[in-house]
Amino acid sequence: MESNWNQIIIGNVAANTYNISVNADNTLTVTGYDKLVITDGGGTYNPSTKVFKFWYTNTDGNKTYRTEATLTKSK
């Protein structure tokens, strides 16, 4: 059973993980990792506050979702 559980966790990570790249002008490029299909996305990085603000649109089958997020350093 444990082996099957590990496969489910790995499958969920592959289906729900994204990459964020910071461009020279501090805009962000968001791309899907492995199985996540991102159709559009972007955002900004503030190097002074070290805050990422981004969004992306992804599809899963015939459904479309939009995610918006702000990532900050833990206090």
Secondary structure, DSSP 4 states (H G I P E B T S, - for coil): -HHHHHHHHHHHHHHH-EEEEE-TTSEEEEEE-TT-EEEEEEEEEETTTTEEEEEEEEEETTEEEEEEEEE----
